[in-house]
Amino acid sequence: MSINRLSFWGVPGIPEIPAGADLVAVIGDAIAASAADDPEAALRDGDILIVTSKIVSKAEGMQVPAEDRDRAIAEDTVRVVAERVHPRGVMRIVETRQGLIMAAAGIDMSNVPDGVALRLPADPDASARALCAGLRDRFGVTLGLIITDTFGRPWRIGQTDVAIGAAGLVLTDDLRGGVDANGRPLDVTVAVLADELSGAADLVKGKASGVPVAVARGMGRLVIGLDAPGARTLVRGVDDDMFRFGSAEAYRLGYEAALAEQREAAPERRDAPASKKQEKV
């Protein structure tokens, strides 16, 4: 019986990334140096690189002054999903230009120099394709690549990393139409492997370790051509989102709809007594 083995390791030696940096060269040099010390760390066909979005944003010049953060959030917001007032201001969960539902449009001030805020990559899938293609060419191997960012979850405390950009790999395992281990039909199960890999990789990258890139080995069956659909396809459409608003926003919309319905019905109620009187006569 074969046993599936999956391994992850971080890529050390990646420096602070300035705007305009060549990420293919920076990441490639760090991988090559790591492989010189440990031959097992040399990239192979089927490996998957998991890259923190922060270094992609830095290289693409997505930095803004910290005092302009609120303006940047507004510019990157397509739709406000929920707002909540807290002692330090107003927290907004919004839909971003990339289709993601995130706090503050994903604009972050952690792991950046003082006085700077960092926007998400403008097109994470395009960034992933370019980076994946460059690293495939450099090392002569067929690999996949995921760009990750940290998300909160509506029904769970804390955060985890998920895929916001991807290239060269299958993102999901659609089990619908199959059966489980007991032969029961599977009607709704779609495992989002890109998100599972992203969360697992964060265990070796971390938020404070200065290791923004990890390698996953053992899922080579997922690695395919660079024309594969990107992570944007993982975003649930608004029409299919059963929780498209925060609780306060949903209550307000329901209240406003009820008032509008009441106003539309008001003329009929005013006419009702006169109608009854005419019927009596």
NORLINNOR-V391507 format. One record per pair of residues at least 24 apart in sequence whose C-alpha atoms are under 7 Angstrom apart, sorted by sequence separation. I is the first residue (numbers start at 1). J is the second residue. D is the distance in Angstrom with one decimal. If there is no record, write none. Layout:
I J D
I J D
This chain:
144 168 4.6
98 123 6.8
143 168 6.9
144 169 5.3
77 105 6.2
76 105 6.3
73 104 6.0
163 194 5.9
73 105 5.6
163 195 5.3
162 195 4.5
73 107 6.7
132 167 6.6
163 198 6.1
162 198 5.2
128 165 5.9
161 198 5.5
162 199 6.2
17 55 6.2
21 59 5.0
128 166 5.4
129 167 5.0
161 199 4.8
19 58 5.4
20 59 4.9
128 167 5.5
160 199 5.8
18 58 6.0
19 59 4.4
20 60 6.0
124 164 6.2
125 165 4.2
17 58 6.0
18 59 5.8
19 60 5.9
20 61 6.6
124 165 4.4
125 166 5.4
161 202 6.7
17 59 6.1
19 61 4.6
125 167 6.7
69 117 6.3
66 115 4.9
102 151 6.7
65 115 5.9
66 116 4.6
148 198 6.3
65 116 4.7
66 117 5.0
64 116 5.8
65 117 6.0
170 222 4.9
63 116 6.4
64 117 5.3
169 222 5.2
170 223 6.5
63 117 5.8
64 118 6.2
169 223 4.2
170 224 7.0
63 118 4.6
168 223 5.7
169 224 5.0
62 118 5.8
63 119 6.4
168 224 5.0
62 119 5.3
168 225 5.0
62 120 7.0
168 226 4.3
62 121 6.9
167 226 5.7
168 227 6.9
169 228 6.5
168 228 5.8
57 118 7.0
167 228 6.6
57 119 6.6
57 120 5.8
167 230 5.9
57 121 5.0
166 230 5.0
56 121 6.6
165 230 6.2
166 231 5.3
165 231 4.8
53 120 7.0
164 231 5.5
163 231 6.4
144 223 5.4
143 223 6.2
53 147 5.5
48 143 5.5
49 144 6.3
50 145 5.9
51 146 6.1
52 147 5.7
53 148 5.4
45 141 4.9
46 142 6.0
47 143 5.1
48 144 4.5
49 145 4.7
50 146 4.8
51 147 4.8
52 148 5.0
53 149 5.7
44 141 5.9
45 142 4.8
46 143 5.1
47 144 6.5
48 145 5.4
49 146 6.2
50 147 6.0
51 148 6.1
52 149 6.3
129 226 6.5
45 143 5.8
50 148 7.0
125 230 5.5
125 231 6.4
24 131 6.0
28 135 6.7
24 134 5.9
24 135 6.0
100 235 6.9
99 235 6.6
50 198 6.6
50 201 6.8
52 212 5.2
51 212 6.0
52 213 6.3
51 213 4.6
50 213 5.7
51 214 6.6
81 244 6.6
82 245 6.0
49 213 7.0
50 214 5.1
81 245 4.9
82 246 4.5
49 214 5.8
50 215 6.2
81 246 5.9
49 215 4.6
48 215 5.7
49 216 6.3
82 249 6.4
47 215 6.7
48 216 5.1
47 216 5.9
48 217 6.6
47 217 5.0
46 219 6.7
47 220 6.1
46 220 3.8
46 223 5.7
8 201 6.4
10 204 5.4
9 204 5.9
10 205 5.7
14 211 7.0
12 211 5.8
11 211 6.4
10 211 6.3
11 213 5.5
10 213 5.9
11 214 5.5
10 214 4.2
9 214 5.5
10 215 6.4
8 214 6.7
9 215 5.5
8 215 5.5
9 216 6.9
8 216 4.6
7 216 5.7
8 217 6.4
7 217 5.2
6 217 5.7
7 218 6.5
6 218 4.5
5 218 5.9
6 219 6.9
